[in-house]
Amino acid sequence: DEDAIRDLIGDVLGVRGYRVLKAAEGVEALALARAAGVSIDLLITDVVMPRLSGIELAKQLRSLEPGVRTILMSGYAQQGSFSATPLGDDVEIIEKPFAPSALLTAVRRLLDRPVPAGEPPRVS
C-alpha cells in the first residue's frame, strides 16, 4: 500500500522479465486480477493494508486463481508471527525493509516449488 515500495518492487521484477500488475490496495488488486485476463502466478502484498488485509486479499485471490503463491511483507512483525497463516505452504514472508535481492530470492523460491497434486500447472 506504499507507492515507493510498490514502484520499487515493480521495477525490480520488471527488469527481470516478470509481468507486473500493481494496485494500491486489496480491493483494487482483486478488481485488477478479475480484469487482467491472464493467470496470476504470484501475489506480493503487505500484511497490513486499508480496507482488506494482505492475508484476506490472498484468500480471495485464491478463489479466483487457486494456484497463486503469496509473498507477505510486513514492517511490524518478526517473520515467525505469520508462519502459521491460513494460506498453506505457498507463502513466503519478507520483513521490511528488504533488499531487492531478498525479494528476488523469495520470488524464485516460491515459483520454483513443485506444483501440489490436483493443482493446475503454472507457467512462470
C-alpha positions as CSV (number, residue, x, y, z in Angstrom):
1,D,0.0,0.0,0.0
2,E,3.1,2.3,-0.1
3,D,3.7,3.9,-3.5
4,A,7.5,3.9,-3.2
5,I,7.7,0.2,-2.3
6,R,5.1,-0.8,-4.9
7,D,7.1,1.1,-7.6
8,L,10.4,-0.4,-6.4
9,I,9.0,-3.9,-6.5
10,G,7.5,-3.4,-9.9
11,D,10.8,-2.1,-11.3
12,V,12.9,-4.9,-9.7
13,L,10.6,-7.6,-11.1
14,G,10.0,-5.9,-14.4
15,V,13.7,-5.6,-15.2
16,R,14.0,-9.4,-14.6
17,G,11.3,-10.0,-17.1
18,Y,8.3,-10.6,-14.9
19,R,5.0,-9.1,-15.9
20,V,3.7,-7.0,-13.0
21,L,0.2,-5.7,-12.2
22,K,0.2,-3.0,-9.5
23,A,-2.6,-2.0,-7.2
24,A,-2.7,0.5,-4.3
25,E,-4.8,-1.7,-2.0
26,G,-6.6,-5.1,-1.8
27,V,-10.0,-4.2,-3.3
28,E,-8.2,-2.6,-6.3
29,A,-6.0,-5.7,-6.6
30,L,-8.9,-8.0,-6.8
31,A,-10.6,-5.9,-9.4
32,L,-7.4,-5.8,-11.4
33,A,-7.0,-9.6,-11.2
34,R,-10.5,-10.1,-12.4
35,A,-10.0,-7.7,-15.4
36,A,-6.4,-8.9,-16.2
37,G,-7.4,-11.8,-18.5
38,V,-4.2,-13.6,-17.6
39,S,-3.2,-16.2,-15.0
40,I,-1.6,-14.7,-11.9
41,D,1.2,-16.8,-10.5
42,L,2.3,-14.7,-7.5
43,L,0.8,-12.1,-5.2
44,I,3.1,-9.8,-3.3
45,T,1.2,-7.9,-0.6
46,D,1.7,-6.0,2.6
47,V,0.1,-7.7,5.6
48,V,-1.5,-4.5,6.9
49,M,-3.4,-2.6,4.3
50,P,-6.5,-0.4,4.3
51,R,-9.9,-2.0,3.6
52,L,-8.6,-5.5,3.1
53,S,-5.6,-7.2,4.8
54,G,-3.0,-8.9,2.8
55,I,-4.0,-12.3,4.2
56,E,-7.6,-11.7,3.3
57,L,-6.6,-10.5,-0.2
58,A,-4.6,-13.7,-0.7
59,K,-7.6,-15.8,0.4
60,Q,-9.9,-14.0,-2.0
61,L,-7.4,-14.0,-4.9
62,R,-7.0,-17.8,-4.4
63,S,-10.7,-18.2,-5.0
64,L,-10.1,-16.7,-8.5
65,E,-6.6,-18.2,-9.0
66,P,-6.4,-21.4,-7.0
67,G,-2.6,-21.9,-7.6
68,V,-1.5,-18.4,-6.8
69,R,1.5,-18.2,-4.5
70,T,2.0,-15.3,-2.0
71,I,4.7,-13.2,-0.5
72,L,3.6,-11.3,2.6
73,M,5.5,-8.2,3.5
74,S,5.5,-6.7,7.0
75,G,7.3,-3.9,8.7
76,Y,5.6,-4.7,12.0
77,A,6.3,-8.2,13.0
78,Q,9.0,-10.8,13.1
79,Q,8.7,-13.5,10.4
80,G,7.6,-16.1,12.8
81,S,4.5,-14.2,13.6
82,F,2.9,-15.2,10.3
83,S,4.4,-18.6,9.9
84,A,1.1,-20.3,10.5
85,T,-1.1,-18.4,8.1
86,P,-4.2,-20.0,6.9
87,L,-2.7,-19.8,3.4
88,G,-0.7,-23.0,3.5
89,D,2.8,-23.7,2.2
90,D,2.8,-21.5,-0.8
91,V,3.7,-18.4,1.2
92,E,6.9,-16.6,1.9
93,I,7.2,-13.8,4.5
94,I,9.6,-10.9,3.9
95,E,10.3,-8.3,6.5
96,K,10.6,-4.6,5.5
97,P,13.0,-3.1,4.9
98,F,14.4,-5.7,2.5
99,A,17.0,-5.8,-0.3
100,P,15.9,-6.3,-3.9
101,S,18.0,-9.5,-3.9
102,A,16.0,-10.9,-1.0
103,L,12.7,-10.2,-2.8
104,L,14.0,-11.9,-6.0
105,T,15.2,-14.9,-4.0
106,A,11.8,-15.3,-2.3
107,V,10.0,-14.9,-5.7
108,R,12.2,-17.7,-7.3
109,R,11.9,-19.9,-4.3
110,L,8.1,-19.8,-4.5
111,L,7.8,-20.1,-8.3
112,D,10.2,-23.0,-8.4
113,R,8.4,-25.1,-5.8
114,P,6.7,-28.2,-7.3
115,V,3.0,-27.9,-8.1
116,P,0.9,-29.7,-5.4
117,A,-1.2,-32.7,-6.7
118,G,-4.5,-31.5,-8.0
119,E,-3.3,-28.0,-8.8
120,P,-3.1,-26.9,-12.4
121,P,0.5,-26.4,-13.7
122,R,1.7,-22.8,-13.5
123,V,3.6,-21.1,-16.3
124,S,6.2,-18.7,-15.0
